[in-house]
Amino acid sequence: TNENDSDGVERTGVGRLLEIVKGKLAVTSSRSDKYIFGGDGTKENPYKINCDKDLYYLQGYVNEDGGEERFIGEYFEQTADIDLADYSSYVNLEYGWMPIGKSETNSFQGYYDARGHKVTGMFINRGNQSGTGLFGVLYNAVVKNLTLENVSVTGDGAVGAIAGAHRQPRGSPRPYVRCNAQASCSRKSRVR
């Protein structure tokens, strides 16, 4: 259900605030409702990522100012191939996809299993941002069984198709398991 508060901002039933800011869609979280994903984030019943909007909402939760939600130790499962070609440019024509985990403060700290599914058509043009990729910064996180195709990533510093940067404490699992990327990456310093 949708409703408008006295400030004129549309609030959706999934606890998100949708606003048009300077001609672009901005999505923020109201923390009052549970996530839109199916599942409960456990290994036995992971959150379900079914489409481009689910990835976009995940990105919004992780990147929310204050870095409160990083899904520490929680599990995600991708249930279908996802094409970000139209969605990335719809969100921001100039910069494209905003990485999930835009900084060390807002890093993704969960487990993401694509279960052999693909993410295609991702475009990122963030020449002044370090930590650019589908995931920007991973901390003690695992991404597995993911294939990226037709991907273009530009950033400053840590740049990669799957993730720009990862920080793993000693003894942690490998951050990437059975992942593949068909991508063009460019940067001002180093590429992963």
C-alpha positions in Angstrom: 0.0 0.0 0.0 1.1 3.5 -0.7 0.3 6.6 1.4 1.4 10.2 1.4 2.4 11.9 4.6 1.9 15.6 5.2 5.3 16.3 3.7 4.1 14.9 0.3 6.7 12.1 0.2 5.3 8.7 -0.9 5.9 5.9 1.5 5.5 2.4 0.3 4.3 -0.5 2.3 7.8 -2.0 2.4 9.2 0.7 4.5 10.9 2.7 1.8 10.7 6.4 1.0 10.6 7.3 -2.6 11.5 10.8 -3.6 12.5 12.6 -6.8 15.6 14.6 -6.0 17.0 16.8 -8.7 15.2 14.8 -11.3 16.5 11.4 -10.1 14.8 8.7 -8.1 16.1 8.5 -4.5 15.3 5.6 -2.2 15.8 5.6 1.5 14.7 3.4 4.4 12.3 4.1 7.2 13.5 1.1 9.3 9.9 0.6 10.6 9.1 -2.4 8.4 11.1 -5.6 7.8 12.9 -6.0 4.5 11.1 -6.6 1.3 13.0 -9.8 0.6 11.5 -13.2 1.2 13.3 -15.4 3.7 14.7 -14.5 7.1 18.4 -14.2 6.4 19.4 -17.5 7.9 21.5 -20.2 6.1 18.4 -22.4 6.0 16.1 -19.7 4.7 18.2 -16.9 3.1 16.8 -13.6 1.9 15.7 -14.0 -1.8 17.0 -11.7 -4.5 14.6 -12.2 -7.4 15.1 -9.1 -9.6 16.9 -5.8 -10.3 14.7 -4.0 -7.7 15.7 -6.5 -5.0 19.4 -5.7 -5.7 18.6 -2.0 -5.7 16.8 -2.3 -2.3 19.8 -4.3 -0.9 22.1 -1.6 -2.1 19.8 1.0 -0.4 19.8 -0.8 2.9 23.6 -1.3 3.0 24.4 2.2 1.8 22.0 4.0 4.1 23.6 6.9 5.9 25.0 5.8 9.3 25.9 2.3 8.0 23.5 0.6 10.4 22.5 -2.3 8.2 25.3 -4.4 6.7 23.6 -7.8 7.1 26.4 -9.1 9.3 26.5 -12.9 9.0 23.2 -13.0 7.1 22.5 -15.0 4.0 21.2 -14.0 0.5 20.2 -16.2 -2.4 19.8 -15.0 -6.0 16.8 -16.9 -7.5 17.0 -15.7 -11.2 19.2 -14.1 -13.8 19.1 -10.3 -13.3 19.7 -7.7 -16.1 20.7 -4.3 -14.8 21.0 -2.6 -18.2 17.8 -0.7 -18.0 17.6 -0.4 -14.2 21.1 1.0 -13.8 20.6 3.8 -16.3 17.1 4.5 -15.0 18.5 5.2 -11.5 21.2 7.5 -12.7 22.1 8.0 -16.3 25.5 9.6 -15.6 26.8 7.3 -12.9 25.0 4.0 -13.4 24.8 1.4 -10.6 25.7 2.4 -7.1 27.7 -0.4 -5.6 26.3 -2.5 -2.7 28.6 -1.3 0.1 29.7 2.1 -1.0 32.4 2.6 1.7 34.2 0.9 4.6 31.6 2.3 6.9 28.8 1.0 4.7 30.4 -2.4 3.7 28.4 -5.5 2.9 29.1 -8.2 5.6 26.9 -11.1 4.6 26.9 -14.2 2.4 25.6 -13.8 -1.2 25.0 -17.0 -3.2 23.9 -16.4 -6.8 23.3 -20.2 -7.2 24.7 -20.1 -10.7 22.6 -17.1 -11.9 24.0 -14.1 -13.8 23.9 -10.4 -13.4 24.2 -8.7 -16.8 24.3 -5.2 -18.2 25.7 -3.4 -15.2 27.2 0.0 -15.9 29.2 2.0 -13.4 30.9 5.3 -14.1 32.1 6.6 -10.7 35.5 8.0 -11.5 35.8 9.7 -8.2 34.7 6.8 -6.0 37.0 4.0 -4.7 35.4 0.6 -4.1 33.4 0.2 -7.3 31.8 -3.0 -8.6 28.5 -4.8 -8.1 29.6 -4.8 -4.5 31.8 -1.8 -3.5 33.3 -2.9 -0.3 33.0 -6.4 1.3 34.0 -7.0 4.9 34.2 -10.6 6.1 31.7 -11.4 3.4 31.4 -14.2 0.8 30.1 -13.9 -2.8 29.7 -17.2 -4.6 28.3 -18.9 -7.7 27.9 -15.6 -9.5 28.6 -14.8 -13.1 28.7 -11.2 -14.4 28.4 -10.5 -18.1 28.4 -7.4 -20.3 29.7 -5.2 -17.4 31.5 -1.9 -17.5 33.0 -0.5 -14.4 35.0 2.8 -14.0 36.1 4.1 -10.6 39.0 5.5 -8.6 41.2 3.2 -6.6 39.8 -0.3 -5.9 37.8 -1.3 -9.0 36.4 -4.7 -9.9 33.4 -6.3 -11.6 32.2 -8.4 -8.6 33.7 -6.2 -5.8 36.0 -3.2 -5.7 37.5 -4.0 -2.3 37.4 -6.7 0.3 38.6 -6.9 3.8 38.9 -10.3 5.4 40.1 -10.9 9.0 42.7 -13.6 9.4 41.1 -17.0 9.2 37.9 -15.8 7.4 36.6 -17.7 4.4 37.7 -16.7 0.9 35.6 -13.8 -0.3 34.9 -15.2 -3.8 33.9 -18.8 -4.6 33.1 -20.0 -8.2 32.6 -16.5 -9.6 33.2 -15.4 -13.2 33.2 -12.0 -14.8 33.1 -10.8 -18.4 33.8 -7.1 -17.8 35.7 -4.0 -18.8 37.2 -2.3 -15.8 39.1 1.0 -15.7 40.5 3.0 -12.8 42.8 5.7 -11.7 45.0 3.4 -9.6 44.5 -0.4 -9.4 42.0 -3.0 -10.7 41.1 -6.3 -8.9 
